[in-house]
């Protein structure tokens, strides 16, 4: 499974757009890129998943360049409730369901 | 659906005692995962099952840990004997290979404290 690298922490203010970039230089052809969010005392929660280009849902956008060696999670107009740890994961459907969580990015949103 | 259900939510036990953690996956899901989370080591995958069969247990720390899935709606993670270093939050998650997005649904976790 490809190793991922992302910033340990980030600070932001309410109403700002937050972009968290993850590098995954060894991504395999059949790997998907998935982001999870974890609040304190809760289990991680799926945010978004993509393979290439751009994916958008009601929560976030995911930008993936053509070489797929990195990805950027974009959170528009964050609020205090977006304070959480964000994990970038790389894996594929044929991996048998196995995902390896890295250390994640601790996002702190301030008023 | 109620989501992934774990019990107990909190467990405090003494070193040397047996601990059993329980998980009920989302109905219809064919994958089940057990994770452990600590401040030092982060979120670690311990073992996962596909259609009730263990597929990869390489993350299980040692022989004191064992996991079973006797049917599609129930799994247990057992620690015997427990040690203080086993103190952590244990999460169970489930997923379906038929889902449009490859998404794991996590339970609320069991906070284990071994004294």
gemmi code that builds the backbone of each chain (N, CA, C; Angstrom):
import gemmi

chains = {
    "A": [
        ("UNK", (0.849, -1.182, 0.000), (0.000, 0.000, 0.000), (0.889, 1.238, 0.000)),
        ("UNK", (0.477, 2.242, -0.770), (1.274, 3.451, -0.892), (1.285, 4.228, 0.415)),
        ("UNK", (2.462, 4.773, 0.735), (2.606, 5.593, 1.929), (2.159, 7.008, 1.600)),
        ("UNK", (1.529, 7.653, 2.569), (1.088, 9.028, 2.368), (1.781, 9.953, 3.338)),
        ("UNK", (1.980, 11.202, 2.905), (2.592, 12.226, 3.749), (1.715, 13.470, 3.701)),
        ("UNK", (1.353, 13.979, 4.875), (0.543, 15.181, 4.961), (1.001, 16.002, 6.155)),
        ("UNK", (0.687, 17.296, 6.176), (1.134, 18.128, 7.308), (0.522, 17.636, 8.611)),
        ("UNK", (1.283, 17.775, 9.669), (0.825, 17.313, 10.975), (-0.315, 18.171, 11.506)),
        ("UNK", (-0.227, 19.476, 11.262), (-1.254, 20.378, 11.775), (-1.430, 21.585, 10.865)),
        ("UNK", (-2.617, 22.195, 10.955), (-2.924, 23.417, 10.227), (-3.881, 24.254, 11.059)),
        ("UNK", (-3.741, 25.545, 10.932), (-4.654, 26.475, 11.604), (-5.419, 27.266, 10.562)),
        ("UNK", (-6.655, 27.606, 10.878), (-7.449, 28.418, 9.982), (-8.450, 29.222, 10.802)),
        ("UNK", (-9.155, 30.112, 10.117), (-10.185, 30.898, 10.761), (-11.532, 30.618, 10.105)),
        ("UNK", (-12.550, 30.837, 10.849), (-13.893, 30.612, 10.320), (-14.109, 31.366, 9.016)),
        ("UNK", (-14.784, 30.726, 8.078), (-15.100, 31.365, 6.815), (-14.040, 31.231, 5.749)),
        ("UNK", (-12.846, 30.782, 6.127), (-11.778, 30.624, 5.146), (-11.884, 29.284, 4.436)),
        ("UNK", (-11.250, 29.215, 3.279), (-11.116, 27.947, 2.572), (-9.821, 27.280, 3.051)),
        ("UNK", (-9.909, 25.992, 3.318), (-8.736, 25.252, 3.790), (-8.373, 24.186, 2.762)),
        ("UNK", (-7.108, 24.147, 2.427), (-6.603, 23.133, 1.499), (-5.547, 22.288, 2.197)),
        ("UNK", (-5.758, 21.013, 2.245), (-4.806, 20.086, 2.866), (-4.258, 19.197, 1.758)),
        ("UNK", (-2.957, 19.235, 1.593), (-2.324, 18.462, 0.527), (-1.666, 17.208, 1.080)),
        ("UNK", (-1.796, 16.146, 0.336), (-1.239, 14.852, 0.713), (-0.382, 14.346, -0.440)),
        ("UNK", (0.801, 13.865, -0.128), (1.636, 13.294, -1.190), (1.636, 11.771, -1.085)),
        ("UNK", (1.586, 11.135, -2.213), (1.579, 9.656, -2.277), (2.327, 9.256, -3.546)),
        ("UNK", (3.645, 9.387, -3.487), (4.481, 9.185, -4.668), (4.409, 7.777, -5.236)),
        ("UNK", (4.121, 6.804, -4.389), (4.132, 5.408, -4.847), (2.740, 4.863, -5.131)),
        ("UNK", (1.826, 5.732, -5.471), (0.456, 5.294, -5.719), (0.427, 4.337, -6.909)),
        ("UNK", (-0.366, 3.274, -6.763), (-0.472, 2.274, -7.823), (-1.622, 2.627, -8.773)),
        ("UNK", (-1.574, 2.016, -9.939), (-2.536, 2.321, -10.983), (-3.976, 2.134, -10.533)),
        ("UNK", (-4.232, 1.109, -9.739), (-5.604, 0.833, -9.349), (-5.968, 1.377, -7.960)),
        ("UNK", (-5.140, 2.243, -7.426), (-5.410, 2.841, -6.116), (-6.366, 4.018, -6.226)),
        ("UNK", (-7.259, 4.122, -5.268), (-8.109, 5.289, -5.101), (-7.576, 6.125, -3.938)),
        ("UNK", (-7.940, 7.377, -3.921), (-7.529, 8.299, -2.859), (-8.770, 8.646, -2.049)),
        ("UNK", (-8.670, 8.430, -0.755), (-9.820, 8.629, 0.125), (-9.422, 9.494, 1.315)),
        ("UNK", (-10.331, 10.349, 1.716), (-10.100, 11.198, 2.890), (-11.152, 10.900, 3.951)),
        ("UNK", (-10.667, 10.827, 5.194), (-11.534, 10.625, 6.342), (-11.349, 11.778, 7.325)),
        ("UNK", (-12.383, 11.991, 8.122), (-12.381, 13.030, 9.147), (-12.643, 12.363, 10.485)),
        ("UNK", (-11.921, 12.785, 11.519), (-12.161, 12.224, 12.846), (-12.259, 13.330, 13.883)),
        ("UNK", (-13.401, 13.336, 14.587), (-13.593, 14.241, 15.715), (-13.138, 13.520, 16.983)),
        ("UNK", (-12.776, 14.272, 18.016), (-12.387, 13.643, 19.279), (-13.472, 12.708, 19.805)),
        ("UNK", (-13.041, 11.572, 20.280), (-13.919, 10.564, 20.880), (-14.908, 9.946, 19.891)),
        ("UNK", (-14.606, 10.039, 18.613), (-15.446, 9.399, 17.605), (-14.577, 8.612, 16.634)),
        ("UNK", (-15.210, 7.706, 15.909), (-14.503, 6.989, 14.867), (-14.375, 7.846, 13.622)),
        ("UNK", (-13.413, 7.540, 12.762), (-13.260, 8.293, 11.520), (-14.507, 8.210, 10.656)),
        ("UNK", (-14.708, 9.258, 9.853), (-15.880, 9.318, 8.981), (-15.425, 9.646, 7.569)),
        ("UNK", (-15.929, 8.897, 6.618), (-15.595, 9.098, 5.206), (-16.024, 10.488, 4.752)),
        ("UNK", (-15.112, 11.176, 4.027), (-15.463, 12.480, 3.481), (-15.646, 12.409, 1.970)),
        ("UNK", (-14.612, 11.921, 1.285), (-14.629, 11.995, -0.167), (-13.615, 11.011, -0.724)),
        ("UNK", (-13.847, 10.593, -1.949), (-12.942, 9.649, -2.605), (-12.832, 9.997, -4.082)),
        ("UNK", (-11.643, 9.792, -4.638), (-11.471, 10.064, -6.064), (-10.371, 9.224, -6.668)),
        ("UNK", (-10.355, 9.209, -7.996), (-9.307, 8.488, -8.708), (-8.414, 9.458, -9.478)),
        ("UNK", (-9.025, 10.395, -10.192), (-8.265, 11.414, -10.898), (-9.112, 12.659, -11.095)),
        ("UNK", (-8.511, 13.727, -11.496), (-9.107, 15.049, -11.724), (-9.765, 15.578, -10.472)),
        ("UNK", (-11.011, 15.970, -10.559), (-11.671, 16.640, -9.439), (-12.969, 15.935, -9.080)),
        ("UNK", (-13.191, 15.844, -7.791), (-14.432, 15.283, -7.269), (-14.990, 16.274, -6.266)),
        ("UNK", (-16.277, 16.495, -6.298), (-16.914, 17.409, -5.357), (-18.172, 16.792, -4.797)),
        ("UNK", (-18.355, 16.953, -3.493), (-19.624, 16.571, -2.876), (-20.085, 17.715, -1.982)),
        ("UNK", (-21.075, 17.462, -1.175), (-21.657, 18.533, -0.376), (-20.733, 19.003, 0.749)),
        ("UNK", (-19.690, 18.240, 1.008), (-18.800, 18.558, 2.126), (-17.484, 19.161, 1.665)),
        ("UNK", (-16.909, 18.601, 0.596), (-15.561, 18.997, 0.208), (-15.320, 18.761, -1.275)),
        ("UNK", (-14.158, 19.209, -1.713), (-13.680, 18.917, -3.066), (-12.332, 18.234, -2.956)),
        ("UNK", (-12.061, 17.383, -3.925), (-10.788, 16.665, -3.957), (-10.165, 16.907, -5.320)),
        ("UNK", (-8.952, 17.448, -5.308), (-8.231, 17.745, -6.537), (-7.073, 16.765, -6.682)),
        ("UNK", (-7.000, 16.125, -7.831), (-5.957, 15.136, -8.082), (-5.291, 15.483, -9.406)),
        ("UNK", (-3.986, 15.781, -9.394), (-3.304, 16.117, -10.652), (-3.135, 14.882, -11.525)),
        ("UNK", (-2.725, 15.117, -12.751), (-2.639, 14.032, -13.723), (-1.697, 12.913, -13.291)),
        ("UNK", (-0.598, 13.260, -12.608), (0.338, 12.201, -12.207), (-0.113, 11.446, -10.963)),
        ("UNK", (-1.142, 11.951, -10.295), (-1.752, 11.309, -9.118), (-0.780, 11.111, -7.957)),
        ("UNK", (0.330, 11.793, -7.951), (1.298, 11.610, -6.864), (0.965, 12.477, -5.650)),
        ("UNK", (-0.061, 13.274, -5.766), (-0.524, 14.071, -4.639), (-2.018, 14.301, -4.795)),
        ("UNK", (-2.623, 14.800, -3.744), (-4.037, 15.177, -3.812), (-4.272, 16.302, -2.809)),
        ("UNK", (-5.293, 17.096, -3.045), (-5.608, 18.204, -2.157), (-7.071, 18.160, -1.771)),
        ("UNK", (-7.300, 18.102, -0.483), (-8.653, 18.188, 0.047), (-8.963, 19.649, 0.283)),
        ("UNK", (-10.068, 20.121, -0.255), (-10.448, 21.515, -0.095), (-11.762, 21.601, 0.675)),
        ("UNK", (-11.712, 22.333, 1.778), (-12.902, 22.554, 2.605), (-13.314, 24.013, 2.463)),
        ("UNK", (-14.443, 24.281, 1.858), (-14.853, 25.681, 1.632), (-15.453, 26.295, 2.888)),
        ("UNK", (-15.061, 27.509, 3.192), (-15.700, 28.268, 4.272), (-15.844, 27.428, 5.548)),
        ("UNK", (-14.725, 27.106, 6.161), (-14.742, 26.244, 7.348), (-15.405, 26.953, 8.516)),
        ("UNK", (-15.940, 26.135, 9.412), (-16.516, 26.627, 10.656), (-15.801, 25.946, 11.813)),
        ("UNK", (-16.121, 26.381, 13.019), (-15.484, 25.796, 14.206), (-15.694, 24.282, 14.258)),
        ("UNK", (-16.831, 23.825, 13.767), (-17.157, 22.400, 13.821), (-16.325, 21.553, 12.852)),
        ("UNK", (-15.548, 22.191, 12.013), (-14.646, 21.460, 11.121), (-13.312, 21.140, 11.788)),
        ("UNK", (-13.133, 21.590, 13.007), (-11.927, 21.249, 13.763), (-11.907, 19.742, 13.987)),
        ("UNK", (-10.891, 19.082, 13.439), (-10.833, 17.622, 13.465), (-9.481, 17.191, 12.906)),
        ("UNK", (-9.267, 15.895, 12.901), (-8.100, 15.322, 12.238), (-8.557, 14.769, 10.893)),
        ("UNK", (-7.789, 15.067, 9.850), (-8.127, 14.648, 8.490), (-7.062, 13.675, 7.992)),
        ("UNK", (-7.514, 12.529, 7.551), (-6.612, 11.470, 7.090), (-6.729, 11.286, 5.581)),
        ("UNK", (-5.577, 11.178, 4.952), (-5.495, 10.857, 3.527), (-5.080, 9.389, 3.416)),
        ("UNK", (-5.809, 8.613, 2.635), (-5.485, 7.194, 2.490), (-5.479, 6.820, 1.019)),
        ("UNK", (-4.644, 5.865, 0.704), (-4.545, 5.375, -0.666), (-4.737, 3.869, -0.651)),
        ("UNK", (-5.602, 3.377, -1.502), (-5.849, 1.942, -1.570), (-6.785, 1.637, -2.717)),
        ("UNK", (-6.945, 0.360, -2.965), (-7.783, -0.003, -4.089), (-8.787, -1.069, -3.741)),
        ("UNK", (-9.728, -1.237, -4.606), (-10.771, -2.229, -4.383), (-10.183, -3.632, -4.332)),
        ("UNK", (-9.069, -3.853, -5.038), (-8.506, -5.195, -5.035), (-7.502, -5.396, -3.915)),
        ("UNK", (-7.457, -4.465, -2.990), (-6.550, -4.613, -1.855), (-7.189, -5.444, -0.759)),
        ("UNK", (-8.369, -5.910, -1.035), (-9.051, -6.697, -0.024), (-9.629, -5.862, 1.089)),
        ("UNK", (-9.791, -4.586, 0.868), (-10.398, -3.751, 1.883), (-9.430, -3.146, 2.867)),
        ("UNK", (-8.167, -3.336, 2.676), (-7.196, -2.886, 3.666), (-6.827, -1.415, 3.458)),
        ("UNK", (-6.922, -0.624, 4.513), (-6.505, 0.769, 4.492), (-5.533, 1.003, 5.624)),
        ("UNK", (-4.488, 1.771, 5.370), (-3.508, 2.108, 6.386), (-3.619, 3.604, 6.679)),
        ("UNK", (-3.969, 3.927, 7.904), (-4.089, 5.323, 8.307), (-2.715, 5.863, 8.704)),
        ("UNK", (-2.381, 7.045, 8.201), (-1.172, 7.742, 8.627), (-1.477, 8.565, 9.864)),
        ("UNK", (-0.631, 9.555, 10.112), (-0.818, 10.354, 11.328), (-1.911, 11.396, 11.183)),
        ("UNK", (-2.290, 11.732, 9.941), (-3.351, 12.698, 9.732), (-2.917, 14.133, 9.919)),
        ("UNK", (-3.796, 15.049, 9.559), (-3.574, 16.490, 9.735), (-4.584, 17.008, 10.737)),
        ("UNK", (-4.073, 17.576, 11.800), (-4.961, 18.139, 12.822), (-5.299, 19.574, 12.435)),
        ("UNK", (-6.536, 19.788, 12.041), (-6.997, 21.122, 11.627), (-7.666, 21.816, 12.803)),
        ("UNK", (-7.211, 22.995, 13.079), (-7.806, 23.800, 14.143), (-8.408, 25.052, 13.520)),
        ("UNK", (-9.724, 25.205, 13.677), (-10.412, 26.382, 13.141), (-10.727, 27.322, 14.290)),
        ("UNK", (-10.287, 28.553, 14.145), (-10.469, 29.539, 15.205), (-11.513, 30.571, 14.808)),
        ("UNK", (-12.146, 31.170, 15.818), (-13.174, 32.184, 15.500), (-12.564, 33.478, 14.987)),
    ],
    "B": [
        ("UNK", (-30.653, 2.338, 9.275), (-29.757, 1.396, 9.942), (-29.080, 2.089, 11.123)),
        ("UNK", (-28.795, 1.335, 12.181), (-28.225, 1.924, 13.381), (-26.736, 2.189, 13.233)),
        ("UNK", (-26.133, 1.758, 12.188), (-24.707, 1.920, 12.049), (-23.979, 0.774, 12.731)),
        ("UNK", (-22.669, 0.879, 12.800), (-21.857, -0.133, 13.461), (-22.034, 0.018, 14.974)),
        ("UNK", (-22.318, -1.086, 15.636), (-22.558, -1.056, 17.077), (-21.421, -1.756, 17.795)),
        ("UNK", (-20.877, -1.098, 18.803), (-19.811, -1.697, 19.596), (-20.214, -1.709, 21.068)),
        ("UNK", (-19.768, -2.753, 21.745), (-19.999, -2.808, 23.181), (-18.838, -3.532, 23.855)),
        ("UNK", (-18.515, -3.180, 25.092), (-19.051, -2.011, 25.795), (-18.439, -0.722, 25.242)),
        ("UNK", (-18.918, 0.411, 25.632), (-18.322, 1.680, 25.213), (-17.086, 1.998, 26.046)),
        ("UNK", (-17.104, 1.570, 27.283), (-15.949, 1.765, 28.166), (-15.706, 0.478, 28.936)),
        ("UNK", (-14.457, 0.163, 29.117), (-14.097, -1.044, 29.870), (-12.860, -0.725, 30.694)),
        ("UNK", (-12.973, -0.973, 31.985), (-11.832, -0.827, 32.871), (-11.580, -2.183, 33.506)),
        ("UNK", (-10.363, -2.666, 33.395), (-10.062, -3.981, 33.920), (-8.665, -3.981, 34.516)),
        ("UNK", (-8.380, -5.018, 35.270), (-7.056, -5.139, 35.875), (-6.157, -6.011, 35.011)),
        ("UNK", (-4.903, -5.720, 35.080), (-3.913, -6.497, 34.344), (-4.103, -7.991, 34.610)),
        ("UNK", (-4.024, -8.770, 33.551), (-4.167, -10.212, 33.674), (-5.562, -10.733, 33.391)),
        ("UNK", (-6.531, -9.841, 33.395), (-7.907, -10.254, 33.138), (-8.169, -10.402, 31.646)),
        ("UNK", (-9.180, -11.181, 31.325), (-9.606, -11.337, 29.932), (-10.590, -10.235, 29.575)),
        ("UNK", (-10.410, -9.691, 28.388), (-11.293, -8.641, 27.900), (-11.890, -9.073, 26.566)),
        ("UNK", (-13.181, -8.889, 26.413), (-13.847, -9.208, 25.148), (-14.599, -7.988, 24.652)),
        ("UNK", (-14.253, -7.567, 23.459), (-14.918, -6.439, 22.819), (-15.819, -6.986, 21.717)),
        ("UNK", (-16.978, -6.354, 21.545), (-17.977, -6.881, 20.621), (-18.331, -5.854, 19.544)),
        ("UNK", (-18.701, -6.385, 18.388), (-19.034, -5.518, 17.256), (-20.149, -6.130, 16.428)),
        ("UNK", (-21.103, -5.283, 16.073), (-22.156, -5.686, 15.137), (-22.024, -4.783, 13.906)),
        ("UNK", (-21.646, -5.336, 12.772), (-21.471, -4.500, 11.574), (-22.816, -4.086, 10.981)),
        ("UNK", (-22.756, -3.202, 10.029), (-23.955, -2.798, 9.302), (-24.463, -3.984, 8.476)),
        ("UNK", (-25.763, -4.199, 8.538), (-26.355, -5.332, 7.829), (-26.049, -5.258, 6.334)),
        ("UNK", (-25.592, -6.380, 5.793), (-25.285, -6.432, 4.369), (-23.843, -6.155, 4.026)),
        ("UNK", (-23.090, -5.635, 4.963), (-21.670, -5.381, 4.705), (-20.897, -6.688, 4.783)),
        ("UNK", (-19.921, -6.825, 3.858), (-19.182, -8.086, 3.806), (-17.749, -7.980, 4.315)),
        ("UNK", (-17.321, -6.755, 4.706), (-16.002, -6.585, 5.303), (-16.157, -6.059, 6.728)),
        ("UNK", (-15.308, -6.565, 7.617), (-15.290, -6.065, 8.992), (-13.844, -5.872, 9.417)),
        ("UNK", (-13.582, -4.733, 10.062), (-12.226, -4.361, 10.445), (-12.167, -4.051, 11.933)),
        ("UNK", (-11.060, -4.395, 12.545), (-10.770, -3.994, 13.920), (-9.525, -3.105, 13.904)),
        ("UNK", (-9.661, -1.937, 14.541), (-8.564, -0.988, 14.657), (-8.300, -0.686, 16.132)),
        ("UNK", (-7.092, -0.210, 16.398), (-6.738, 0.265, 17.728), (-6.131, 1.655, 17.567)),
        ("UNK", (-6.509, 2.575, 18.458), (-5.986, 3.932, 18.368), (-5.390, 4.368, 19.694)),
        ("UNK", (-4.159, 4.825, 19.648), (-3.474, 5.404, 20.803), (-2.801, 6.693, 20.362)),
        ("UNK", (-2.463, 7.511, 21.322), (-1.771, 8.757, 20.998), (-0.421, 8.468, 20.362)),
        ("UNK", (0.255, 7.459, 20.881), (1.611, 7.184, 20.410), (1.636, 6.560, 19.014)),
        ("UNK", (0.729, 5.652, 18.746), (0.799, 4.858, 17.525), (-0.268, 5.218, 16.498)),
        ("UNK", (-1.171, 6.091, 16.878), (-2.218, 6.469, 15.935), (-3.239, 5.363, 15.752)),
        ("UNK", (-3.825, 5.313, 14.551), (-4.877, 4.358, 14.238), (-4.258, 3.169, 13.502)),
        ("UNK", (-4.296, 2.016, 14.131), (-3.660, 0.822, 13.573), (-4.711, -0.217, 13.192)),
        ("UNK", (-4.557, -0.797, 12.015), (-5.420, -1.894, 11.614), (-4.907, -3.175, 12.263)),
        ("UNK", (-5.772, -3.853, 12.989), (-5.378, -5.092, 13.670), (-5.664, -6.314, 12.807)),
        ("UNK", (-6.894, -6.409, 12.320), (-7.320, -7.571, 11.553), (-8.559, -7.191, 10.757)),
        ("UNK", (-8.764, -7.882, 9.616), (-10.034, -7.687, 8.951), (-10.553, -8.983, 8.349)),
        ("UNK", (-11.865, -9.033, 8.215), (-12.579, -10.209, 7.730), (-13.309, -9.857, 6.430)),
        ("UNK", (-13.444, -10.862, 5.583), (-14.291, -10.751, 4.407), (-15.217, -11.957, 4.405)),
        ("UNK", (-16.501, -11.701, 4.395), (-17.482, -12.795, 4.466), (-17.179, -13.748, 5.622)),
        ("UNK", (-16.883, -13.164, 6.771), (-16.665, -13.868, 8.031), (-15.318, -14.585, 8.108)),
        ("UNK", (-14.516, -14.515, 7.096), (-13.227, -15.206, 7.068), (-12.100, -14.194, 7.316)),
        ("UNK", (-11.195, -14.474, 8.268), (-10.071, -13.547, 8.487), (-9.160, -13.518, 7.267)),
        ("UNK", (-8.888, -12.316, 6.779), (-8.077, -12.165, 5.577), (-6.650, -11.756, 5.929)),
        ("UNK", (-6.510, -10.848, 6.860), (-5.188, -10.333, 7.194), (-5.150, -10.010, 8.681)),
        ("UNK", (-4.349, -10.745, 9.418), (-4.222, -10.491, 10.857), (-2.813, -10.037, 11.200)),
        ("UNK", (-2.113, -9.518, 10.228), (-0.715, -9.140, 10.448), (-0.567, -7.988, 11.428)),
        ("UNK", (-1.634, -7.266, 11.678), (-1.570, -6.161, 12.625), (-1.850, -6.556, 14.060)),
        ("UNK", (-2.225, -7.778, 14.299), (-2.494, -8.234, 15.654), (-1.180, -8.246, 16.421)),
        ("UNK", (-1.128, -7.538, 17.561), (0.142, -7.326, 18.249), (0.838, -8.612, 18.681)),
        ("UNK", (0.123, -9.547, 19.208), (0.743, -10.776, 19.708), (-0.338, -11.807, 19.998)),
        ("UNK", (0.104, -12.941, 20.476), (-0.825, -14.055, 20.665), (-1.889, -13.776, 21.724)),
        ("UNK", (-1.714, -12.773, 22.501), (-2.728, -12.455, 23.519), (-4.012, -11.930, 22.866)),
        ("UNK", (-3.892, -11.496, 21.630), (-5.040, -10.961, 20.900), (-5.616, -12.018, 19.963)),
        ("UNK", (-6.941, -12.124, 19.955), (-7.596, -13.010, 19.005), (-8.926, -12.388, 18.590)),
        ("UNK", (-9.340, -12.669, 17.371), (-10.592, -12.140, 16.857), (-11.354, -13.234, 16.134)),
        ("UNK", (-12.676, -13.167, 16.275), (-13.529, -14.134, 15.620), (-14.709, -13.434, 14.982)),
        ("UNK", (-15.266, -14.096, 13.983), (-16.488, -13.605, 13.359), (-17.351, -14.823, 13.058)),
        ("UNK", (-18.119, -15.287, 14.033), (-18.893, -16.515, 13.874), (-20.018, -16.400, 12.850)),
        ("UNK", (-20.493, -15.169, 12.597), (-21.514, -14.966, 11.577), (-21.432, -13.543, 11.041)),
        ("UNK", (-22.255, -13.240, 10.076), (-22.153, -11.954, 9.374), (-22.557, -10.769, 10.233)),
        ("UNK", (-23.152, -11.012, 11.391), (-23.655, -9.894, 12.184), (-22.950, -9.747, 13.522)),
        ("UNK", (-21.825, -10.439, 13.705), (-21.195, -10.376, 15.020), (-19.715, -10.714, 14.938)),
        ("UNK", (-18.918, -9.924, 15.666), (-17.493, -10.205, 15.760), (-17.012, -9.855, 17.163)),
        ("UNK", (-15.976, -10.557, 17.604), (-15.373, -10.271, 18.896), (-13.873, -10.115, 18.763)),
        ("UNK", (-13.332, -9.261, 19.610), (-11.884, -9.110, 19.754), (-11.574, -9.403, 21.211)),
        ("UNK", (-10.734, -10.395, 21.437), (-10.440, -10.821, 22.790), (-8.973, -10.577, 23.121)),
        ("UNK", (-8.739, -10.129, 24.328), (-7.371, -9.947, 24.823), (-7.244, -10.770, 26.101)),
        ("UNK", (-6.311, -11.693, 26.101), (-6.135, -12.576, 27.242), (-4.688, -13.053, 27.337)),
        ("UNK", (-3.953, -12.682, 28.392), (-4.331, -11.756, 29.448), (-4.086, -10.308, 29.035)),
        ("UNK", (-4.829, -9.403, 29.597), (-4.663, -7.984, 29.250), (-3.485, -7.384, 30.009)),
        ("UNK", (-2.889, -6.351, 29.406), (-1.759, -5.643, 29.997), (-2.015, -4.133, 29.888)),
        ("UNK", (-1.395, -3.357, 30.761), (-1.613, -1.899, 30.720), (-1.340, -1.286, 29.354)),
        ("UNK", (-0.394, -1.817, 28.608), (-0.079, -1.250, 27.295), (-1.175, -1.515, 26.260)),
        ("UNK", (-2.159, -2.322, 26.626), (-3.300, -2.549, 25.724), (-4.339, -1.441, 25.830)),
        ("UNK", (-4.147, -0.554, 26.782), (-5.080, 0.558, 26.949), (-5.122, 1.403, 25.680)),
        ("UNK", (-6.313, 1.578, 25.138), (-6.480, 2.261, 23.857), (-7.968, 2.359, 23.558)),
        ("UNK", (-8.287, 3.008, 22.452), (-9.650, 2.962, 21.927), (-9.661, 1.971, 20.771)),
        ("UNK", (-10.565, 1.038, 20.841), (-10.671, 0.002, 19.812), (-11.912, 0.288, 18.965)),
        ("UNK", (-11.678, 0.399, 17.668), (-12.767, 0.678, 16.736), (-13.046, -0.542, 15.866)),
        ("UNK", (-14.298, -0.726, 15.583), (-14.742, -1.700, 14.615), (-15.320, -0.920, 13.441)),
        ("UNK", (-15.096, -1.405, 12.234), (-15.638, -0.755, 11.044), (-16.125, -1.826, 10.082)),
        ("UNK", (-17.071, -1.446, 9.226), (-17.538, -2.388, 8.209), (-17.688, -1.668, 6.875)),
        ("UNK", (-17.669, -2.438, 5.821), (-17.827, -1.864, 4.483), (-18.409, -2.907, 3.540)),
        ("UNK", (-18.828, -2.422, 2.401), (-19.393, -3.301, 1.389), (-18.633, -3.111, 0.090)),
        ("UNK", (-18.210, -4.188, -0.469), (-17.489, -4.114, -1.743), (-18.413, -3.717, -2.882)),
        ("UNK", (-19.718, -3.767, -2.620), (-20.671, -3.420, -3.663), (-21.004, -1.934, -3.664)),
        ("UNK", (-20.524, -1.213, -2.672), (-20.829, 0.213, -2.565), (-20.154, 0.983, -3.691)),
        ("UNK", (-20.778, 2.088, -4.054), (-20.241, 2.918, -5.136), (-18.889, 3.496, -4.752)),
        ("UNK", (-18.781, 3.951, -3.541), (-17.512, 4.473, -3.046), (-16.962, 3.493, -2.034)),
        ("UNK", (-15.690, 3.361, -2.014), (-15.087, 2.430, -1.071), (-15.013, 3.108, 0.284)),
        ("UNK", (-16.000, 2.874, 1.113), (-16.152, 3.612, 2.355), (-16.286, 2.669, 3.527)),
        ("UNK", (-15.494, 2.906, 4.553), (-15.618, 2.151, 5.790), (-16.439, 2.961, 6.779)),
        ("UNK", (-17.381, 2.297, 7.427), (-18.210, 2.924, 8.452), (-17.689, 2.468, 9.816)),
        ("UNK", (-17.332, 3.435, 10.629), (-16.758, 3.134, 11.929), (-17.805, 3.185, 13.030)),
        ("UNK", (-17.608, 2.319, 14.020), (-18.420, 2.384, 15.214), (-17.900, 3.445, 16.172)),
        ("UNK", (-18.562, 3.616, 17.301), (-18.180, 4.663, 18.257), (-16.923, 4.342, 19.053)),
        ("UNK", (-16.505, 3.088, 18.997), (-15.290, 2.702, 19.702), (-15.546, 2.199, 21.117)),
        ("UNK", (-14.592, 1.422, 21.608), (-14.568, 0.966, 23.004), (-13.288, 1.489, 23.622)),
        ("UNK", (-13.447, 2.273, 24.667), (-12.267, 2.793, 25.363), (-11.869, 1.794, 26.444)),
        ("UNK", (-10.720, 1.176, 26.268), (-10.231, 0.158, 27.201), (-9.127, 0.733, 28.078)),
        ("UNK", (-9.280, 0.547, 29.366), (-8.250, 0.945, 30.323), (-7.865, -0.278, 31.137)),
        ("UNK", (-6.604, -0.619, 31.078), (-6.082, -1.756, 31.837), (-5.163, -1.213, 32.927)),
        ("UNK", (-5.519, -1.486, 34.166), (-4.734, -0.946, 35.293), (-3.809, -1.991, 35.903)),
    ],
}
model = gemmi.Model(1)
for chain_id, residues in chains.items():
    chain = gemmi.Chain(chain_id)
    for i, (resn, *xyz) in enumerate(residues, 1):
        res = gemmi.Residue()
        res.name, res.seqid = resn, gemmi.SeqId(i, " ")
        for name, pos in zip(("N", "CA", "C"), xyz):
            atom = gemmi.Atom()
            atom.name, atom.element = name, gemmi.Element(name[0])
            atom.pos, atom.b_iso = gemmi.Position(*pos), 0.0
            res.add_atom(atom)
        chain.add_residue(res)
    model.add_chain(chain)
structure = gemmi.Structure()
structure.add_model(model)
structure.setup_entities()
